[in-house]
């Protein structure tokens, strides 16, 4: 099995923690990290838990710089995901099962249930909510940002999965914006449509993709071995989405005010592990694609102008070689 992630240098410590627990719980799996950067940082190349580190620009894009320039970091990272799966299909022809995980995930046990489900379905994805808990804010947020969370996606090599990935890759190549007012939220909102078009299975095991959006629906306990359980099932992974924005802290404070709740322990331990994995080393690392080749910081208006103009895109195949004035003075 291949487990992959896409990230930037700044989030390498999270990817290291994720990979560490892949090796602890699924030692036969290979971990592939795709960096959306110009170069591979030493923290990545020296990590013993990564089996392969690749640069997004080298996974087969026809015009990588043309695609990436119009996107900010979150958009760029998520726009690479489908293409990475297709690249891994080619690079690992002997492998049948592939799983994408966001870098900010900690694994607590083997993915046995997902593996069994993949034997039956070609594509697995987890919905944001699985219970009617009466929290309207969560439901409205789900309608805006997508029914499913693409921080976890499991694929079995098949014609159906390849059709889905090529469809998704085409959409995210051109329309992977964080523009909820236009019906887009990076790669994620597109998956809503995939439920209608492909054999995508909504994988609802409560121990997968536990996160701020479903914590009110997840009841934690311990089994006889003091391992975490969620709604009576083994906890497989916790997704720390919203940690940087304090959304996770807000959810914990609002819905789980008891500080002895296991989620607090899980969060605090994770923060310590990320720190130990090199947080201070890369926390201030700039993103490669925030700058032109000449070192000038790219303005949002320049990105937007380029992204909205077919004429400019055809004229400047590598816009990073230009400057803000190239796009803003026209």
Secondary structure per residue as TSV (DSSP state, phi and psi in degrees):
chain	resnum	aa	ss	phi	psi
A	1	X	-	360.0	143.2
A	2	X	E	-108.2	130.3
A	3	X	E	-116.4	125.1
A	4	X	E	-127.3	160.8
A	5	X	E	-147.4	160.5
A	6	X	E	-123.5	133.6
A	7	X	E	-156.4	179.4
A	8	X	-	-112.3	171.7
A	9	X	G	-57.6	-38.0
A	10	X	G	-59.8	-28.8
A	11	X	G	-105.4	19.9
A	12	X	H	-62.0	-38.9
A	13	X	H	-57.9	-39.3
A	14	X	H	-63.2	-42.6
A	15	X	H	-63.7	-35.5
A	16	X	H	-64.8	-44.3
A	17	X	H	-63.2	-43.9
A	18	X	H	-57.4	-49.0
A	19	X	H	-66.3	-35.8
A	20	X	H	-56.4	-42.4
A	21	X	H	-84.0	-19.5
A	22	X	H	-60.9	-48.2
A	23	X	H	-67.4	-30.7
A	24	X	H	-71.7	-35.9
A	25	X	H	-108.8	-20.3
A	26	X	-	-140.3	67.2
A	27	X	T	-62.4	-22.3
A	28	X	T	-83.9	-4.7
A	29	X	-	-80.1	148.5
A	30	X	E	-99.5	138.1
A	31	X	E	-107.2	123.1
A	32	X	E	-117.1	125.9
A	33	X	E	-112.1	125.7
A	34	X	E	-106.9	119.2
A	35	X	E	-98.8	127.3
A	36	X	-	-92.0	73.6
A	37	X	S	-147.2	167.0
A	38	X	S	-77.3	-30.8
A	39	X	S	-138.1	160.5
A	40	X	-	-88.7	121.9
A	41	X	-	-70.7	145.2
A	42	X	H	-55.4	-29.4
A	43	X	H	-62.2	-31.5
A	44	X	H	-79.8	-45.8
A	45	X	H	-68.2	-21.5
A	46	X	T	-97.9	-0.4
A	47	X	-	-75.9	123.0
A	48	X	T	-73.4	-12.5
A	49	X	T	-91.7	-11.1
A	50	X	-	-91.5	124.3
A	51	X	S	-81.9	-29.0
A	52	X	E	-154.3	135.4
A	53	X	E	-119.4	125.9
A	54	X	E	-128.5	155.5
A	55	X	E	-95.1	138.7
A	56	X	G	-57.9	-33.2
A	57	X	G	-66.4	-12.9
A	58	X	G	-107.5	16.3
A	59	X	S	-105.4	16.0
A	60	X	-	108.1	14.3
A	61	X	-	-69.2	139.1
A	62	X	S	-68.5	-46.6
A	63	X	S	-135.4	77.8
A	64	X	H	-58.5	-49.4
A	65	X	H	-66.4	-33.3
A	66	X	H	-63.0	-39.7
A	67	X	H	-72.7	-45.7
A	68	X	H	-73.5	-32.6
A	69	X	H	-57.0	-37.5
A	70	X	T	-77.0	-6.9
A	71	X	S	-108.8	144.2
A	72	X	-	-80.1	177.6
A	73	X	H	-57.6	-50.4
A	74	X	H	-59.7	-43.1
A	75	X	H	-64.2	-43.3
A	76	X	H	-63.7	-46.5
A	77	X	H	-61.1	-45.3
A	78	X	H	-73.1	-23.8
A	79	X	H	-71.9	-14.3
A	80	X	T	-89.3	-19.2
A	81	X	H	-56.7	-52.3
A	82	X	H	-63.9	-40.5
A	83	X	H	-63.6	-35.7
A	84	X	H	-62.8	-45.0
A	85	X	H	-55.4	-47.2
A	86	X	H	-63.4	-38.4
A	87	X	H	-63.1	-42.4
A	88	X	H	-69.1	-32.0
A	89	X	H	-55.2	-42.1
A	90	X	H	-75.0	-39.1
A	91	X	H	-76.6	-25.9
A	92	X	T	-127.3	68.5
A	93	X	T	-63.9	-19.1
A	94	X	T	-83.6	-12.2
A	95	X	-	-90.6	143.0
A	96	X	-	-108.3	-26.5
A	97	X	E	-121.9	134.3
A	98	X	E	-134.3	134.7
A	99	X	E	-127.8	131.0
A	100	X	E	-97.9	135.6
A	101	X	E	-130.4	135.2
A	102	X	-	-59.0	152.2
A	103	X	S	-66.9	-26.2
A	104	X	S	-89.7	50.4
A	105	X	E	-125.9	139.2
A	106	X	E	-117.5	130.1
A	107	X	E	-94.5	136.9
A	108	X	-	-115.7	-3.9
A	109	X	S	-175.4	167.2
A	110	X	-	-67.1	151.6
A	111	X	-	-88.5	51.5
A	112	X	H	-60.3	-43.2
A	113	X	H	-66.7	-39.3
A	114	X	H	-66.5	-38.1
A	115	X	H	-63.6	-41.0
A	116	X	H	-66.7	-39.1
A	117	X	H	-66.0	-35.4
A	118	X	H	-66.9	-24.6
A	119	X	H	-65.4	-24.4
A	120	X	H	-101.3	-37.0
A	121	X	-	-119.6	146.9
A	122	X	S	-80.8	-21.2
A	123	X	E	-140.9	127.2
A	124	X	E	-119.2	138.7
A	125	X	E	-147.8	151.2
A	126	X	E	-102.0	132.0
A	127	X	E	-74.4	152.5
A	128	X	S	-63.2	-42.4
A	129	X	-	-129.4	146.0
A	130	X	-	-129.7	1.3
A	131	X	S	-135.8	149.1
A	132	X	-	-84.8	90.1
A	133	X	-	-95.0	2.5
A	134	X	-	77.2	7.6
A	135	X	-	-90.6	94.9
A	136	X	H	-62.8	-36.1
A	137	X	H	-57.1	-42.3
A	138	X	H	-63.1	-39.8
A	139	X	H	-67.9	-41.9
A	140	X	H	-65.2	-40.3
A	141	X	H	-62.7	-39.9
A	142	X	H	-63.9	-38.2
A	143	X	H	-64.4	-30.9
A	144	X	H	-80.2	-46.1
A	145	X	H	-98.4	-8.0
A	146	X	-	122.9	145.3
A	147	X	S	-65.3	-37.9
A	148	X	E	-112.5	160.3
A	149	X	E	-107.6	119.9
A	150	X	E	-87.3	17.0
A	151	X	E	-72.2	-12.9
A	152	X	E	-135.3	128.2
A	153	X	E	-149.3	124.0
A	154	X	E	-113.5	134.5
A	155	X	E	-130.5	133.1
A	156	X	E	-103.4	131.9
A	157	X	S	-54.3	122.0
A	158	X	S	-170.1	162.7
A	159	X	H	-61.9	-39.8
A	160	X	H	-63.9	-44.0
A	161	X	H	-64.0	-40.1
A	162	X	H	-66.8	-38.5
A	163	X	H	-61.4	-43.7
A	164	X	H	-61.3	-47.0
A	165	X	H	-63.9	-40.1
A	166	X	H	-67.5	-38.9
A	167	X	H	-62.2	-47.3
A	168	X	H	-65.9	-41.3
A	169	X	H	-62.0	-39.5
A	170	X	H	-65.0	-42.8
A	171	X	H	-67.0	-42.8
A	172	X	H	-76.5	-18.1
A	173	X	H	-63.3	-39.0
A	174	X	H	-108.6	-27.5
A	175	X	-	-134.6	60.8
A	176	X	-	-113.1	41.0
A	177	X	-	-86.9	154.4
A	178	X	E	-92.7	72.6
A	179	X	E	-129.9	76.7
A	180	X	G	-63.5	-26.5
A	181	X	G	-70.1	-13.2
A	182	X	G	-110.2	11.5
A	183	X	T	84.4	12.0
A	184	X	E	-114.5	137.0
A	185	X	E	-139.4	93.2
A	186	X	T	39.1	-133.7
A	187	X	T	-78.6	-14.7
A	188	X	H	-76.0	-43.3
A	189	X	H	-65.0	-27.5
A	190	X	H	-62.2	-29.5
A	191	X	H	-66.7	-25.2
A	192	X	H	-55.1	-44.1
A	193	X	H	-70.2	-32.4
A	194	X	H	-62.3	-27.6
A	195	X	H	-63.4	-26.0
A	196	X	H	-88.0	-24.1
A	197	X	H	-105.1	-22.7
A	198	X	S	-133.8	169.4
A	199	X	-	-83.5	70.0
A	200	X	E	-96.7	127.1
A	201	X	E	-99.7	127.3
A	202	X	E	-78.7	107.3
A	203	X	-	-90.7	111.5
A	204	X	-	-108.4	13.9
A	205	X	-	-55.6	125.4
A	206	X	T	-67.9	-14.6
A	207	X	T	-87.7	-1.3
A	208	X	S	-105.7	136.4
A	209	X	S	58.9	43.9
A	210	X	B	-70.3	128.2
A	211	X	-	-159.0	-179.2
A	212	X	T	-59.3	-31.0
A	213	X	T	-76.9	-16.1
A	214	X	T	-125.1	6.5
A	215	X	G	-55.4	-38.3
A	216	X	G	-62.8	-20.0
A	217	X	G	-96.3	-5.7
A	218	X	-	-108.2	116.7
A	219	X	-	-101.6	112.9
A	220	X	E	-85.3	147.5
A	221	X	E	-156.8	-174.5
A	222	X	E	-121.5	145.5
A	223	X	-	-88.3	-172.5
A	224	X	T	-66.0	-18.6
A	225	X	T	-99.6	11.3
A	226	X	S	66.5	25.6
A	227	X	-	-89.8	149.2
A	228	X	E	-69.2	140.5
A	229	X	E	-123.6	155.8
A	230	X	E	-131.4	119.0
A	231	X	T	52.1	36.0
A	232	X	T	84.0	0.1
A	233	X	E	-114.6	156.6
A	234	X	E	-62.3	137.8
A	235	X	-	-72.5	122.0
A	236	X	-	-100.5	-42.7
A	237	X	E	-159.1	149.2
A	238	X	E	-110.1	132.3
A	239	X	E	-105.5	117.6
A	240	X	-	-90.9	34.3
A	241	X	T	-59.5	138.2
A	242	X	T	89.1	1.8
A	243	X	T	-67.8	-43.7
A	244	X	T	-66.6	-37.0
A	245	X	T	-86.6	-0.4
A	246	X	T	71.3	8.5
A	247	X	H	-63.9	-40.1
A	248	X	H	-61.4	-43.4
A	249	X	H	-62.1	-39.1
A	250	X	H	-64.3	-41.8
A	251	X	H	-65.1	-44.0
A	252	X	H	-60.0	-45.7
A	253	X	H	-65.2	-39.6
A	254	X	H	-78.5	-46.1
A	255	X	H	-99.0	-23.5
A	256	X	-	-130.2	67.5
A	257	X	-	-67.5	-18.1
A	258	X	-	-73.4	109.6
A	259	X	T	-67.9	-7.8
A	260	X	T	-87.1	-1.7
A	261	X	S	-60.2	139.0
A	262	X	H	-55.3	-26.8
A	263	X	H	-61.1	-32.5
A	264	X	H	-68.2	-43.8
A	265	X	H	-62.5	-43.2
A	266	X	H	-60.7	-44.7
A	267	X	H	-65.7	-46.9
A	268	X	H	-63.8	-42.1
A	269	X	H	-63.8	-41.0
A	270	X	H	-62.8	-44.4
A	271	X	H	-59.6	-39.8
A	272	X	H	-63.9	-41.1
A	273	X	H	-67.9	-39.3
A	274	X	H	-64.7	-39.9
A	275	X	H	-61.5	-45.7
A	276	X	H	-66.3	-25.5
A	277	X	T	-80.6	-3.8
A	278	X	T	119.9	23.8
A	279	X	H	-52.7	-46.0
A	280	X	H	-67.8	-24.1
A	281	X	H	-69.6	-36.3
A	282	X	H	-120.9	1.6
A	283	X	T	-60.1	-26.7
A	284	X	T	-108.3	13.0
A	285	X	-	-68.5	125.5
A	286	X	-	-72.2	152.6
A	287	X	-	-79.0	129.8
A	288	X	G	-50.4	-41.6
A	289	X	G	-93.4	20.0
A	290	X	G	-90.8	-0.5
A	291	X	B	-134.9	146.8
A	292	X	-	-72.1	165.2
A	293	X	T	-57.8	-32.2
A	294	X	T	-78.5	1.0
A	295	X	S	94.3	-5.9
A	296	X	-	-72.6	134.8
A	297	X	B	-69.8	132.4
A	298	X	-	-77.1	128.9
A	299	X	-	-83.6	146.3
A	300	X	H	-57.9	-37.1
A	301	X	H	-63.8	-34.2
A	302	X	H	-68.5	-42.1
A	303	X	H	-59.7	-47.8
A	304	X	H	-64.4	-39.8
A	305	X	H	-64.0	-44.6
A	306	X	H	-65.7	-44.6
A	307	X	H	-64.9	-26.5
A	308	X	T	-96.6	0.6
A	309	X	-	-120.5	108.1
A	310	X	H	-62.4	-35.7
A	311	X	H	-60.7	-46.7
A	312	X	H	-66.6	-38.6
A	313	X	H	-65.1	-38.3
A	314	X	H	-71.9	-31.4
A	315	X	H	-79.2	-38.7
A	316	X	-	-117.2	90.5
A	317	X	T	-67.4	-34.3
A	318	X	T	-119.7	87.0
A	319	X	G	-66.7	-16.2
A	320	X	G	-65.7	-17.1
A	321	X	G	-82.8	-2.2
A	322	X	S	-99.6	-149.9
A	323	X	-	-149.2	171.5
A	324	X	H	-56.9	-38.6
A	325	X	H	-63.3	-27.8
A	326	X	H	-57.2	-38.0
A	327	X	H	-101.7	-27.2
A	328	X	H	-93.0	-15.5
A	329	X	-	-94.9	10.0
A	330	X	-	-105.6	360.0
